[in-house]
Amino acid sequence: MRVGGFGGVDGLAAYLRAEKIEAVIDATHPFAAQMTANAVRACAQIGVPLAAFERPPWQAGPDDNWRHVPDLAAAAAALPDDPVRVFLAIGKQNLDLFADKAQHHYLVRLVDPPEGELPFVNVGIVIARGPFEMSADQALMRDHRIDIVIAKNSGGSGARAKLDAARALGLPVVMIDRPEVPARTTCARLEDILHWLDHSARLGV
């Protein structure tokens, strides 16, 4: 186990060489684009095979009201000028991008209490760790009179409840699409990544 960074592409490549790593599985968050890019480049640099273990993105259903945007800045720009109540389900990073939209009331759900002041005047904070349930998220949005949900398309089941709750309540969702990353072998199921590890990695492809 190693905790901490590697020092960019060259640092990661040096670590892989030093540890005689024969295969890399990129299981980072779908929005950790820089980490993925570094891993792809480092593995290509020294000839180590890499595959991503990545959950599929969420797909809107016929009863969903989603507006897709390319990034967090576009999500902030998508908010209306008139004050609304926003469930900002994007984690603790990049909250400052919404500081210029201070007329809105934000509900922010975080895993850990914030270390400093959040960049909003009107804000509510919920400290909770997933997985979440639809009924609980529906009650949360109703109690806080939420008008709009902003979410990253991270996929998976643990954080999907907010989307099901938004659908049930008829709320619009501003969905932030995943960032672009370099092309690489991708597996969505555990058995597929284990199959890749057993066969492709051993053959060095």
C-alpha positions as CSV (number, residue, x, y, z in Angstrom):
1,M,0.0,0.0,0.0
2,R,1.2,3.5,-0.8
3,V,-0.5,6.7,0.3
4,G,0.1,9.9,-1.5
5,G,1.1,11.1,-4.9
6,F,3.9,9.8,-7.2
7,G,5.2,13.1,-8.7
8,G,3.5,13.1,-12.0
9,V,4.1,10.9,-15.0
10,D,7.8,10.5,-14.5
11,G,7.4,9.8,-10.8
12,L,4.8,7.1,-11.4
13,A,6.9,5.5,-14.2
14,A,9.9,5.4,-11.8
15,Y,7.8,3.8,-9.1
16,L,6.4,1.2,-11.4
17,R,9.9,0.3,-12.5
18,A,11.3,0.2,-9.0
19,E,8.5,-2.0,-7.8
20,K,8.6,-4.2,-10.9
21,I,4.9,-3.7,-11.5
22,E,3.7,-5.9,-14.3
23,A,0.1,-4.6,-14.7
24,V,-1.8,-1.5,-13.6
25,I,-5.6,-1.3,-12.9
26,D,-6.9,2.2,-12.8
27,A,-9.8,2.2,-10.4
28,T,-9.8,5.9,-9.7
29,H,-13.0,8.1,-9.6
30,P,-14.4,8.8,-13.1
31,F,-13.7,12.5,-12.5
32,A,-10.0,12.0,-11.5
33,A,-9.0,12.8,-15.1
34,Q,-5.4,13.9,-14.3
35,M,-4.6,10.8,-12.4
36,T,-5.9,8.6,-15.2
37,A,-4.0,10.6,-17.8
38,N,-0.8,10.3,-15.8
39,A,-1.3,6.5,-15.4
40,V,-1.9,6.0,-19.1
41,R,1.2,8.0,-20.1
42,A,3.4,6.4,-17.4
43,C,2.4,2.9,-18.4
44,A,2.9,3.6,-22.1
45,Q,6.3,5.1,-21.3
46,I,7.6,1.9,-19.8
47,G,5.5,-0.7,-21.5
48,V,3.3,-1.8,-18.6
49,P,-0.2,-2.9,-19.6
50,L,-3.1,-0.9,-18.1
51,A,-6.8,-1.4,-17.8
52,A,-9.5,0.8,-16.2
53,F,-12.1,-0.7,-13.8
54,E,-14.8,1.9,-14.3
55,R,-18.5,1.9,-13.6
56,P,-20.8,2.9,-16.5
57,P,-22.2,6.4,-16.5
58,W,-25.8,7.0,-15.5
59,Q,-28.3,7.2,-18.3
60,A,-31.5,9.4,-18.1
61,G,-34.8,7.6,-18.3
62,P,-38.0,8.8,-20.0
63,D,-39.2,10.5,-16.7
64,D,-35.9,12.2,-15.9
65,N,-35.4,15.9,-16.6
66,W,-31.6,16.2,-17.1
67,R,-29.6,19.0,-18.6
68,H,-26.1,17.8,-19.6
69,V,-23.2,20.2,-19.2
70,P,-19.5,19.5,-19.9
71,D,-18.0,20.7,-16.6
72,L,-18.5,22.3,-13.3
73,A,-18.2,25.9,-14.6
74,A,-21.0,25.1,-17.1
75,A,-23.1,23.7,-14.3
76,A,-22.8,27.0,-12.4
77,A,-23.6,29.0,-15.5
78,A,-26.7,26.8,-16.0
79,L,-28.3,28.1,-12.8
80,P,-31.0,30.8,-13.3
81,D,-30.6,34.4,-12.3
82,D,-33.5,34.3,-10.0
83,P,-32.8,32.7,-6.6
84,V,-33.5,29.0,-6.3
85,R,-32.7,26.3,-3.8
86,V,-29.9,24.0,-5.1
87,F,-28.8,20.6,-3.9
88,L,-25.2,20.7,-4.8
89,A,-24.0,17.1,-4.8
90,I,-20.5,17.5,-6.2
91,G,-18.3,16.9,-3.1
92,K,-16.1,19.5,-1.4
93,Q,-13.8,20.5,-4.3
94,N,-14.6,23.3,-6.7
95,L,-17.4,24.8,-4.6
96,D,-15.9,28.2,-5.3
97,L,-17.0,28.0,-8.9
98,F,-20.5,28.7,-7.6
99,A,-19.5,31.7,-5.4
100,D,-20.6,34.1,-8.1
101,K,-24.2,32.7,-7.9
102,A,-24.6,33.8,-4.3
103,Q,-28.3,34.6,-4.7
104,H,-29.1,30.9,-4.5
105,H,-29.5,28.8,-1.4
106,Y,-27.2,25.8,-1.5
107,L,-27.6,22.4,0.2
108,V,-24.2,20.7,0.2
109,R,-23.7,17.1,1.3
110,L,-20.2,16.3,2.4
111,V,-18.5,13.2,3.8
112,D,-16.5,15.2,6.4
113,P,-17.2,18.6,8.0
114,P,-15.6,21.4,6.0
115,E,-12.3,22.7,7.4
116,G,-13.1,26.4,6.6
117,E,-16.0,28.6,5.5
118,L,-17.9,27.6,2.4
119,P,-18.0,30.2,-0.4
120,F,-21.8,30.8,0.1
121,V,-23.8,33.1,2.3
122,N,-27.0,30.9,2.1
123,V,-25.9,27.3,2.7
124,G,-27.0,24.2,4.5
125,I,-24.5,21.4,5.2
126,V,-25.4,17.7,5.5
127,I,-22.6,15.4,6.7
128,A,-23.3,11.9,5.5
129,R,-21.6,9.0,3.8
130,G,-23.2,6.8,1.2
131,P,-24.7,4.6,0.0
132,F,-27.9,6.6,0.2
133,E,-31.5,5.5,-0.1
134,M,-34.1,7.1,-2.4
135,S,-36.7,7.6,0.3
136,A,-34.1,9.4,2.5
137,D,-32.9,11.6,-0.4
138,Q,-36.5,12.4,-1.3
139,A,-37.3,13.5,2.2
140,L,-34.1,15.5,2.3
141,M,-35.0,17.4,-0.9
142,R,-38.5,17.9,0.3
143,D,-37.5,19.2,3.7
144,H,-35.0,21.7,2.2
145,R,-37.5,22.7,-0.6
146,I,-34.9,21.9,-3.3
147,D,-35.6,23.3,-6.8
148,I,-32.6,22.0,-8.8
149,V,-30.1,19.1,-8.3
150,I,-26.5,19.4,-9.6
151,A,-24.6,16.2,-9.8
152,K,-21.5,14.6,-11.4
153,N,-22.2,11.6,-13.6
154,S,-20.0,9.3,-11.5
155,G,-22.2,6.2,-12.0
156,G,-22.7,3.4,-9.6
157,S,-25.4,2.6,-7.2
158,G,-24.2,4.2,-4.0
159,A,-25.0,7.8,-5.1
160,R,-27.8,7.1,-7.5
161,A,-30.6,7.8,-4.9
162,K,-30.5,11.5,-5.4
163,L,-31.4,11.0,-9.1
164,D,-34.3,8.7,-8.4
165,A,-35.5,11.1,-5.7
166,A,-35.3,14.0,-8.2
167,R,-37.3,12.0,-10.7
168,A,-40.0,11.2,-8.1
169,L,-40.3,14.9,-7.1
170,G,-40.2,16.1,-10.7
171,L,-37.0,18.1,-10.1
172,P,-34.6,19.1,-12.9
173,V,-31.0,17.8,-12.7
174,V,-28.0,19.5,-14.1
175,M,-25.8,16.5,-14.9
176,I,-22.0,17.2,-15.3
177,D,-20.6,14.8,-17.9
178,R,-17.4,13.0,-17.3
179,P,-14.1,14.6,-18.4
180,E,-12.3,13.3,-21.4
181,V,-9.5,10.9,-20.7
182,P,-7.0,9.1,-22.9
183,A,-8.2,5.9,-24.6
184,R,-7.5,2.8,-22.7
185,T,-8.9,-0.7,-22.1
186,T,-12.0,-0.4,-19.8
187,C,-13.9,-3.0,-17.9
188,A,-17.2,-2.4,-16.0
189,R,-17.5,-5.7,-14.2
190,L,-15.1,-7.2,-11.6
191,E,-15.0,-10.5,-13.4
192,D,-14.0,-8.7,-16.6
193,I,-11.1,-6.9,-15.0
194,L,-9.9,-10.1,-13.3
195,H,-10.1,-11.9,-16.7
196,W,-8.0,-9.1,-18.2
197,L,-5.5,-9.4,-15.4
198,D,-5.3,-13.2,-15.7
199,H,-4.8,-13.2,-19.5
200,S,-4.0,-9.9,-21.2
201,A,-1.6,-8.6,-18.5
202,R,0.3,-11.9,-18.4
203,L,0.8,-11.7,-22.1
204,G,1.9,-8.1,-21.9
205,V,-0.9,-6.7,-24.1
